[in-house]
């Protein structure tokens, strides 16, 4: 991890996920998928201005512009979705959950690197509701 991470390592925050509509084409509102995006919430209100920078650093460390998640399998285990197509627009759908509480940037990166992943293409199905907690509309 780079020196930019070092100046964030003492800041505690929560990693939360929120249900989100993701649009690949902002003009075509009928083509979207619903999954969960990562939200950084500072543990201390005095450092809320660092939330954006922490989110950017997490995406940079993971080489992932989106950090999007879904639940997979009978036990609803959370997976990070990889191979996500380019997204032009997104908006809040509903539901918020906690992924990791009172963590720092080093532990959060380690947590995300060790998380199971699933490829976006594996989630696509002709049945809109085939995959639990993931909906794809085309």
C-alpha positions in Angstrom: 0.0 0.0 0.0 1.2 3.5 -0.8 2.0 6.4 1.4 -1.4 7.9 0.7 -2.9 4.9 2.6 -0.6 5.7 5.6 -2.2 9.0 6.3 -5.6 7.3 6.5 -4.7 4.2 8.6 -5.7 5.8 11.9 -9.2 6.8 10.8 -12.0 4.4 11.8 -15.0 3.9 9.6 -17.8 1.5 8.7 -18.2 -0.2 5.4 -21.9 -0.3 4.5 -23.7 -1.5 1.4 -26.9 0.0 -0.1 -29.2 -1.3 -2.7 -28.7 0.5 -5.9 -30.0 0.7 -9.4 -27.1 0.6 -11.9 -27.7 1.8 -15.5 -25.3 1.0 -18.2 -27.1 3.5 -20.5 -28.5 6.6 -18.7 -30.9 7.2 -21.6 -32.3 3.6 -21.6 -33.9 3.3 -18.1 -35.3 -0.1 -19.0 -31.8 -1.6 -19.0 -30.5 -1.9 -15.5 -29.4 -4.2 -12.7 -29.9 -4.0 -8.9 -27.1 -4.9 -6.6 -25.3 -3.3 -3.5 -22.7 -0.6 -3.7 -20.1 0.2 -1.1 -20.6 3.2 1.2 -17.9 4.5 3.6 -19.3 6.0 6.8 -16.8 7.7 9.2 -17.0 6.6 12.8 -16.3 10.1 14.0 -18.5 12.9 12.5 -15.5 15.3 12.6 -13.8 13.3 9.8 -16.7 12.9 7.5 -14.7 14.8 4.8 -12.4 11.7 4.5 -15.2 9.4 3.4 -14.8 10.1 -0.3 -11.0 9.8 -0.1 -11.3 6.4 1.8 -13.8 5.1 -0.8 -11.4 6.2 -3.6 -8.4 4.5 -2.0 -10.4 1.3 -1.5 -11.4 1.2 -5.2 -7.8 2.0 -6.2 -6.3 -0.7 -4.0 -8.9 -3.3 -5.3 -8.4 -2.1 -9.0 -12.2 -1.9 -9.1 -14.0 1.3 -10.1 -17.3 0.2 -8.6 -17.1 -2.1 -5.6 -20.5 -3.7 -6.1 -21.8 -6.7 -4.2 -24.5 -9.3 -4.2 -25.6 -12.3 -2.0 -25.0 -15.7 -3.5 -26.1 -19.2 -2.6 -28.5 -20.7 -0.1 -26.7 -19.1 2.8 -26.8 -15.7 1.2 -23.0 -15.2 1.4 -21.9 -11.8 0.2 -19.7 -11.7 -2.9 -18.0 -8.8 -4.7 -19.1 -8.6 -8.3 -16.2 -8.5 -10.8 -16.3 -7.8 -14.5 -19.0 -5.1 -14.1 -19.8 -3.3 -17.3 -19.4 0.4 -17.6 -22.0 2.2 -15.6 -23.3 5.6 -16.7 -25.8 6.3 -13.9 -26.8 5.0 -10.5 -29.5 5.7 -7.9 -30.4 4.5 -4.5 -32.9 1.6 -4.5 -33.5 0.6 -0.9 -31.9 -1.3 2.0 -28.7 -0.6 3.8 -26.6 -3.1 5.5 -23.3 -3.2 7.3 -20.3 -5.0 5.8 -17.6 -4.2 8.3 -17.7 -2.0 11.5 -15.0 0.1 13.1 -12.3 -0.7 10.6 -9.3 1.1 9.2 -8.1 1.3 5.6 -5.5 -1.5 6.0 -8.0 -4.0 7.5 -10.7 -2.9 5.0 -8.4 -3.6 2.0 -7.5 -7.0 3.5 -11.2 -7.8 4.1 -12.1 -6.9 0.5 -9.1 -8.8 -1.0 -10.2 -11.9 0.9 -13.8 -11.7 0.0 -15.3 -14.2 -2.5 -16.1 -12.8 -6.0 -18.5 -13.7 -8.7 -18.3 -12.5 -12.3 -21.1 -10.2 -13.5 -21.7 -12.5 -16.5 -22.5 -15.4 -14.1 -25.3 -13.4 -12.6 -27.1 -12.7 -15.9 -30.1 -15.0 -16.5 -33.1 -14.9 -18.7 -35.2 -15.2 -15.5 -35.3 -11.7 -13.9 -35.3 -13.0 -10.4 -33.2 -16.1 -10.8 -30.3 -15.0 -8.6 -31.1 -14.1 -5.0 -30.7 -10.4 -4.3 -29.6 -9.6 -7.9 -31.9 -8.4 -10.6 -30.9 -7.8 -14.2 -33.3 -6.2 -16.7 -32.7 -6.0 -20.4 
